[in-house]
Amino acid sequence: MIIDAEIANKLCQGVYPFIFQKFSQIGLYIFRFYKNYQWIYVLVDQRIPVDKTTKKPIYGHCRNINELWIPLIEKAYAKLNGCYENLVAGFVDQAIHDLTGY
């Protein structure tokens, strides 16, 4: 689900870290990206694609398998761009711009 910025602001009520923690307790995470000259909020769950045999994440991951911040950000970014395949051959500077707005 991609959330409109106005709805996200109403959900957060100006207290982004608190709401982030509240949703993370039930396995949902909100990420904010700057795309098409506006902030867009993307909601993802904690399920990430893994290899069936090794049980390790298929895409980006942390050295510590229990840390999920890289695969969750990547999942949200893939969702924003349509799918994981749309991230192939992308440029890091574009991703940094989408994450920070600069």
Secondary structure, DSSP 8 states (H G I E B T S, - for coil): -EE-HHHHHHHHTT-HHHHHHHHHTTTEEEEEEEETTEEEEEEEES---B-TTT--BSS---SSTT--HHHHHHHHHHHHTSSGGGGTT--HHHHHHHHH--
